[in-house]
Amino acid sequence: MEDSCFYARRCGDQLRVSGRPSHFLGHRIDLGPGRRPDGIFAQWDWNGTRLAAHNDRYGFFPLFYFCRDGAFGISSSIPSLIAAGAPTELDERALAVFLRLGFFIGEDTPYLHIRALPPDAALTWDGALHLESGGYASAIVAGSIGRDDAIDAYIALFRQAIARRPPPTRNFILPLSGGRDSRHVLFELLHQGWRPEQCVTTMHYPPRANEDARVAAALARELDLPHVLLEQTESPFSAEYRKNRLTNLCSDEHAWYMVAADYLLGRAHPVYDGIGGDVLSAGLFLTPRRLALFETGDARAIAEDLLAADEALFTRLLPRGLARRVGRELALHHLEAELVHHLGRPNPVGSFFFWNRTRREIALVPYGLLGALPSVFSPYLDSDLYDFLAGLPARMLADHAFHSDAIGRAYPRYAAFPYEDKNAPAADTFDNAAGFGRELARHLLPRMPSRLLRGGFLGPRLLAGLLHRKSSAATHWYGATALYLHQLEASLTPS
């Protein structure tokens, strides 16, 4: 994660500043006269009296700021803001949702006074903060377009998106999974005459089956492309710990990607990423029941459905006072307010997950963990392509075949090549869970008691885990959350 920071504090008539006065992150794509730039980027500039910051239309490059008691800071790194003096009071509304949903919504972070820059933002600070946002980009409603015509338009617009993002060097890398998003990118790059230096696939920690490795390797062989398979060499605990820090404590996913981040950052080549393709064109998270619920327009009922998980984790793991303060009712109320922004859109389910989970969590891979790379291209976020896909009616995507059919039509030679088997048997988790539990115990026990963890529940179980592997493996249902809360608490008193 790129960690440059700008900090300013007004002291009487004096203004004290430190850090980098100007900074650009990501990449910008010129679409010609009269059109705003495309690409994923964020930047700020300080002219001696006024700081101005802005970002891309989606706000996918993570940039955070605070403004409190005459002080202002902006950075892609929350730890850098905290080190500069940002207040660390917890945002209990934000945490109430995050701990249940797994990602932050809107502009939330774990901290009340540290906010993510919203999409299409224009922020200025000259002693006072001024912030405007274009909000969530509107789709071009497809109207009565038929499915066949929509697939043809998708193929053409995706070709345009790749053409706008040619690799700046022949030495580029394509992370390749067993799914559709990266395959579509690969096929179109080859169609336009660009062969990656290598395709890279990452093995997963159990319980996820390693279908990515099987299918991606077979596809690379079929296309006669160099293929690198990255095996996990770091313990799940260590990867989770590093991931939490490098994603600014804003994600419960991505530990498995740490080995890929290390590999790709070590080579510093341009990378293509398939972010957004699943939600925009494959109907990810779209089910008939969920769509019907969104179409009712009842934000409260939708929030109830999204937060239907068992509450045992919170009542047992969190101290009673904290558990009450981040209770389910608070989470429901906060989530409901966000859901309202997506109701009435052509694909309201996709809109909610794109602008929240994809923007605030999934983007932390290409523009967080890989944020220091010179170019990470995301063709599904091309403005023309996004506007088209986001305008398709949800029911056109409900069978989850739209993206597969588009790939098959565009590249018929490989139409029958299989994708990953979602029903492949899960890998055994016992050894990984036992190892995680034991490392968690060794890390947390010397650091107890805790303000964010309930020692009466956690302490005896961690001790038991040091003595018995079965007890250690039994921490799997709360271990990652316990580590997250420990790291969050440690961040409240920076060294």
C-alpha positions in Angstrom: 0.0 0.0 0.0 1.4 3.4 -1.0 1.8 5.4 2.2 2.6 8.9 1.2 0.8 11.5 3.4 0.2 15.2 3.6 -0.5 16.8 7.0 -1.3 20.4 8.0 -2.2 22.1 11.3 -3.2 25.7 12.0 -1.4 27.1 15.0 -2.8 30.6 15.6 -1.9 32.6 12.5 0.7 30.0 11.4 0.1 27.0 9.2 2.5 24.1 9.7 2.7 21.5 7.0 4.6 18.2 6.5 4.7 15.3 4.1 4.3 15.3 0.3 2.7 18.4 -1.1 1.6 16.8 -4.4 1.0 13.2 -5.2 -0.7 11.1 -7.9 -1.8 7.5 -7.5 -3.0 5.1 -10.1 -3.4 5.8 -13.9 -5.4 8.2 -16.0 -6.7 7.5 -19.5 -7.4 10.3 -21.9 -10.6 9.8 -23.8 -10.2 12.9 -26.0 -11.6 16.4 -26.1 -14.8 17.1 -24.1 -14.6 13.9 -22.1 -13.4 13.5 -18.5 -10.4 11.1 -18.1 -11.0 7.5 -17.5 -8.9 5.2 -15.4 -8.5 4.6 -11.6 -6.6 7.3 -9.8 -6.5 9.7 -6.8 -4.3 12.8 -6.3 -3.8 15.9 -4.2 -1.9 19.1 -4.7 -0.9 21.8 -2.2 -0.1 25.3 -3.5 1.0 26.8 -0.2 -2.4 28.0 1.0 -4.9 25.4 -0.3 -4.9 21.7 -0.8 -7.1 20.2 -3.6 -7.7 16.5 -4.0 -9.8 14.5 -6.4 -10.2 11.0 -7.7 -11.8 8.8 -10.5 -15.6 8.5 -11.0 -15.7 5.3 -8.9 -13.4 6.2 -6.0 -11.7 2.8 -6.3 -8.2 4.0 -5.4 -8.4 4.1 -1.6 -7.6 7.6 -0.3 -8.4 8.7 3.2 -8.6 12.0 5.0 -9.4 13.6 8.4 -10.2 17.1 9.4 -10.4 17.8 13.2 -9.5 20.6 15.6 -7.6 22.7 13.0 -5.6 19.7 11.6 -6.0 18.0 8.3 -4.4 15.0 6.7 -4.7 13.0 3.5 -3.1 9.7 2.6 -3.7 6.3 1.0 -2.5 4.8 4.4 -4.7 5.1 7.5 -1.7 4.2 9.8 0.2 7.1 8.3 -2.7 9.5 9.2 -2.8 8.1 12.7 0.9 8.6 13.1 0.5 12.2 11.9 -2.1 12.8 14.6 -5.5 11.7 13.2 -8.0 10.9 16.1 -8.7 7.3 16.5 -12.1 7.3 18.1 -14.0 4.2 16.8 -16.9 4.5 14.5 -19.3 2.1 16.1 -22.0 2.4 13.4 -19.4 1.5 10.8 -18.1 -1.4 12.9 -21.6 -2.7 13.6 -22.0 -3.2 9.8 -18.5 -4.3 9.0 -18.3 -7.1 11.6 -21.5 -8.6 10.3 -21.3 -7.9 6.5 -17.5 -8.2 6.1 -17.0 -4.9 4.3 -17.4 -1.2 5.0 -20.1 0.8 3.3 -20.2 4.3 1.9 -17.1 6.2 3.1 -16.8 4.4 6.5 -13.6 3.3 8.1 -13.1 1.8 11.6 -12.4 5.4 12.8 -15.1 8.0 13.3 -13.0 11.0 12.0 -11.1 9.2 9.2 -13.1 8.9 6.0 -12.6 7.4 2.6 -12.8 9.9 -0.2 -16.1 9.4 -2.0 -16.5 8.6 -5.7 -15.9 11.4 -8.2 -14.8 13.7 -5.3 -13.5 17.2 -5.2 -12.0 18.0 -1.8 -10.3 21.3 -0.8 -8.8 22.4 2.5 -7.6 25.9 3.2 -8.1 25.8 6.9 -11.7 24.7 6.3 -12.8 21.5 4.6 -15.0 21.6 1.5 -16.1 18.3 -0.1 -18.3 17.6 -3.1 -18.9 14.3 -4.7 -20.5 13.2 -8.0 -22.0 10.3 -6.1 -22.6 6.9 -7.6 -22.3 7.1 -11.4 -25.6 6.7 -13.2 -26.1 3.9 -15.7 -27.5 4.3 -19.2 -30.7 2.4 -18.9 -30.8 -0.2 -21.6 -34.5 0.0 -22.2 -35.9 -2.7 -24.4 -32.6 -4.1 -25.7 -32.8 -7.9 -26.3 -30.3 -10.3 -24.8 -28.5 -11.1 -28.1 -28.0 -7.5 -28.9 -26.8 -6.8 -25.4 -24.2 -9.6 -25.7 -23.0 -8.1 -29.0 -22.8 -4.7 -27.4 -20.9 -6.1 -24.5 -18.3 -7.7 -26.8 -17.8 -4.5 -28.7 -17.5 -2.3 -25.6 -15.1 -4.7 -23.9 -12.9 -4.6 -27.0 -12.9 -0.9 -26.9 -12.0 -1.0 -23.2 -9.0 -3.1 -23.8 -8.0 -1.0 -26.8 -8.0 2.0 -24.5 -5.7 0.2 -22.1 -2.8 -1.3 -24.2 0.1 -2.5 -22.2 2.8 0.2 -21.9 5.4 -2.6 -22.2 5.5 -6.1 -23.5 6.5 -7.2 -20.0 3.0 -7.3 -18.5 1.4 -9.9 -16.2 -2.1 -11.3 -16.1 -3.3 -12.9 -12.9 -5.5 -15.7 -14.2 -8.2 -17.6 -12.3 -10.5 -20.4 -13.3 -13.4 -17.9 -13.7 -14.7 -15.6 -16.4 -13.3 -12.1 -15.6 -9.6 -12.8 -16.1 -10.3 -15.2 -19.0 -12.2 -12.5 -20.9 -9.3 -10.0 -20.4 -6.8 -12.6 -21.6 -8.7 -13.6 -24.7 -9.2 -10.0 -25.7 -5.6 -9.1 -25.1 -4.6 -12.0 -27.4 -7.2 -11.0 -29.9 -5.6 -7.5 -30.1 -2.1 -8.9 -30.4 -0.8 -8.7 -26.9 0.6 -11.8 -25.2 1.4 -11.5 -21.4 4.9 -12.2 -20.3 3.3 -14.7 -17.9 0.0 -15.7 -16.4 0.0 -16.0 -12.6 -2.4 -18.1 -10.5 -2.5 -18.2 -6.7 -3.2 -21.3 -4.6 -5.9 -20.9 -1.9 -5.9 -21.7 1.7 -8.3 -24.4 2.7 -11.3 -24.9 2.7 -11.5 -23.5 -0.9 -10.7 -26.0 -3.5 -7.9 -25.1 -5.9 -10.0 -25.1 -9.0 -8.2 -21.9 -10.1 -4.9 -23.7 -10.3 -6.3 -26.6 -12.3 -8.3 -24.6 -14.8 -5.9 -21.7 -15.3 -3.0 -24.1 -15.8 -4.9 -26.0 -18.5 -5.9 -22.8 -20.2 -2.4 -21.5 -20.2 -1.2 -24.8 -21.8 -3.9 -24.6 -24.4 -2.8 -21.1 -25.3 0.9 -21.9 -25.0 1.5 -19.1 -22.5 4.0 -19.1 -19.6 2.1 -19.9 -16.4 3.4 -19.4 -12.8 1.6 -21.1 -9.9 2.1 -19.5 -6.6 1.8 -21.8 -3.6 1.1 -20.5 -0.1 4.3 -20.4 1.9 3.2 -18.1 4.7 1.1 -19.3 7.6 -2.6 -18.3 7.4 -2.2 -16.3 10.7 0.8 -14.4 9.3 -0.9 -13.7 6.0 -4.1 -12.5 7.9 -2.0 -10.3 10.1 -0.2 -8.6 7.2 -3.4 -8.3 5.2 -5.2 -6.5 7.9 -2.4 -3.9 8.2 -1.9 -3.4 4.5 -5.6 -3.0 3.8 -6.0 -0.3 6.5 -8.2 -2.7 8.6 -10.9 -2.3 6.0 -11.3 -5.9 4.7 -12.0 -9.3 6.1 -10.7 -10.9 2.8 -7.5 -11.1 0.7 -5.1 -13.0 3.1 -4.7 -15.6 0.4 -3.5 -12.9 -2.1 -0.5 -11.8 0.0 1.8 -14.3 -1.8 0.7 -12.9 -5.2 1.1 -9.3 -4.0 4.7 -10.1 -2.9 5.4 -11.7 -6.3 3.9 -8.9 -8.5 5.4 -6.1 -6.5 8.8 -7.7 -6.8 8.5 -7.5 -10.6 6.9 -4.1 -10.9 5.3 -5.0 -14.3 1.9 -3.7 -15.5 -1.0 -5.9 -14.5 -4.5 -6.4 -15.8 -7.3 -7.0 -13.2 -10.8 -8.3 -13.7 -12.4 -6.3 -10.9 -16.1 -5.5 -11.5 -16.8 -8.1 -14.2 -18.6 -10.5 -11.8 -21.1 -8.0 -10.3 -21.6 -6.1 -13.6 -22.1 -8.9 -16.0 -22.3 -12.3 -14.2 -25.0 -11.5 -11.7 -22.8 -12.2 -8.6 -25.0 -12.0 -5.4 -28.1 -11.9 -7.6 -30.7 -14.5 -6.7 -34.4 -14.5 -7.5 -35.3 -14.1 -3.8 -32.8 -11.2 -3.3 -33.9 -9.4 -6.4 -37.5 -9.7 -5.5 -36.7 -8.2 -2.1 -34.8 -5.3 -3.6 -37.6 -4.7 -6.0 -40.0 -4.2 -3.1 -38.1 -1.0 -2.2 -38.2 -2.0 1.5 -34.7 -1.0 2.6 -35.3 -2.3 6.2 -36.3 -5.8 4.9 -33.3 -5.9 2.7 -31.0 -4.9 5.5 -32.6 -7.6 7.7 -31.9 -10.2 5.0 -28.2 -9.1 4.5 -27.5 -9.2 8.2 -29.2 -12.4 8.9 -26.1 -14.1 10.3 -25.9 -15.7 13.7 -25.2 -13.1 16.4 -23.3 -15.6 18.7 -19.9 -14.2 17.5 -20.7 -10.8 18.9 -22.4 -11.9 22.1 -19.5 -14.2 23.1 -16.4 -12.6 21.6 -17.0 -8.9 22.4 -17.2 -7.4 25.9 -20.8 -6.8 26.9 -20.6 -3.1 26.7 -19.1 -3.1 23.2 -21.5 -5.8 22.0 -24.4 -3.5 23.0 -22.9 -0.4 21.4 -22.3 -2.2 18.0 -25.6 -4.1 18.2 -27.6 -5.4 15.3 -30.2 -2.6 15.5 -27.5 0.0 14.9 -26.1 -2.0 12.0 -29.5 -2.4 10.5 -30.3 1.4 10.7 -26.9 2.3 9.2 -27.1 -0.2 6.4 -30.7 0.8 5.6 -29.5 4.3 4.9 -27.0 3.1 2.3 -29.4 0.7 0.6 -31.8 3.6 -0.2 -29.2 4.9 -2.7 -29.5 1.8 -4.9 -33.2 1.1 -4.9 -34.8 1.8 -8.3 -31.7 1.2 -10.3 -31.8 -1.3 -13.2 -29.9 -3.8 -11.2 -30.2 -2.7 -7.6 -28.5 -5.8 -6.1 -25.5 -5.3 -8.4 -25.4 -1.5 -7.6 -25.3 -2.1 -3.9 -22.5 -4.6 -4.0 -20.5 -2.8 -6.7 -20.4 0.5 -4.9 -19.8 -1.0 -1.5 -18.2 -4.4 -1.5 -16.4 -4.0 -4.9 -15.3 -0.4 -4.2 -14.5 -0.6 -0.6 -13.1 -4.2 -0.3 -12.3 -5.9 -3.6 -10.5 -2.8 -4.9 -8.1 -3.2 -2.0 -6.3 -5.8 -4.0 -5.5 -4.0 -7.3 -5.3 -0.5 -5.7 -4.4 -1.4 -2.2 -2.1 -4.4 -2.0 -0.8 -3.6 -5.5 -1.1 0.1 -5.2 2.6 0.7 -5.7 2.6 -0.9 -9.2 3.0 1.6 -12.1 -0.2 0.4 -13.9 -3.0 -1.9 -12.8 -5.6 -1.8 -15.6 -9.3 -2.6 -14.9 -11.1 -2.8 -18.3 -14.5 -3.6 -16.7 -14.4 -0.1 -15.2 -14.1 1.6 -18.5 -16.7 4.3 -18.3 -18.6 3.4 -21.5 -18.6 -0.3 -20.6 -19.7 0.4 -17.0 -22.5 2.7 -18.1 -23.8 0.0 -20.4 -23.5 -3.0 -18.1 -24.9 -1.2 -15.1 -28.0 -0.2 -17.2 -28.9 -3.8 -18.1 -32.0 -5.1 -16.3 -31.1 -7.4 -13.4 -33.3 -10.2 -14.8 -31.1 -10.4 -17.9 -28.3 -11.4 -15.6 -30.3 -13.6 -13.2 -29.4 -16.9 -14.9 -25.6 -16.1 -14.4 -24.9 -17.1 -18.0 -24.7 -13.7 -19.6 -20.9 -13.3 -19.2 -20.2 -16.9 -20.3 -22.3 -16.5 -23.4 -20.5 -13.3 -24.3 -17.1 -14.9 -24.0 -18.3 -18.0 -26.0 -19.7 -15.8 -28.8 -16.6 -13.5 -29.0 -14.1 -16.4 -28.9 -15.9 -19.5 -30.3 -12.8 -21.6 -30.5 -12.7 -21.8 -26.7 -16.4 -21.7 -26.0 -16.4 -25.2 -24.6 -13.3 -24.8 -22.4 -14.5 -25.4 -18.8 -14.6 -23.0 -16.0 -13.8 -23.8 -12.4 -16.2 -26.3 -10.7 -18.0 -24.4 -8.0 -19.1 -27.8 -6.5 -15.6 -29.2 -6.2 -15.0 -30.8 -2.7 -13.7 -28.5 -0.1 -10.2 -29.0 1.2 -9.7 -30.2 4.7 -9.2 -27.3 7.1 -8.1 -28.9 10.3 -4.3 -28.4 10.1 -4.7 -24.8 8.9 -7.3 -24.0 11.6 -5.2 -25.6 14.3 -2.1 -23.7 13.2 -4.0 -20.4 13.1 -5.5 -21.0 16.6 -2.1 -21.8 18.1 -0.4 -18.7 16.6 -3.4 -16.6 17.7 -3.0 -17.8 21.2 0.7 -17.1 21.3 0.1 -13.7 20.0 -2.9 -12.6 22.1 -2.3 -14.2 25.5 0.7 -12.0 26.4 -1.3 -9.0 25.4 -4.5 -9.6 27.4 -6.6 -8.0 28.8 -8.3 -6.2 26.0 -10.9 -3.5 25.6 -12.3 -5.0 22.4 -12.1 -8.7 23.3 -13.9 -10.6 26.0 -11.2 -12.2 28.1 -13.6 -14.5 30.0 -14.6 -16.1 26.7 -11.3 -15.9 24.8 -8.6 -16.6 27.4 -9.6 -20.1 28.4 -10.0 -21.2 24.8 -6.7 -19.8 23.8 -5.0 -21.6 26.6 -6.7 -24.8 25.7 -5.6 -24.4 22.2 -2.0 -24.3 23.3 -2.4 -27.7 24.8 -4.7 -29.5 22.3 -4.8 -29.2 18.5 -8.5 -30.0 18.5 -9.1 -27.0 20.8 -6.9 -24.9 18.7 -8.7 -25.8 15.5 -12.0 -25.0 17.2 -11.1 -21.3 17.2 -11.8 -21.2 13.5 -15.2 -19.5 13.8 -13.9 -16.5 15.7 -10.1 -16.5 15.2 -9.9 -14.0 12.3 -12.3 -11.6 14.0 -10.3 -11.8 17.2 -7.1 -11.0 15.4 -8.8 -8.1 13.6 -10.1 -6.6 16.8 -6.7 -7.0 18.5 -5.0 -5.1 15.6 -7.7 -2.5 15.7 -7.2 -1.9 19.4 -3.4 -1.7 18.9 -3.9 1.0 16.3 -5.7 3.2 18.8 -2.4 3.9 20.6 0.2 4.3 17.8 3.9 4.1 18.7 
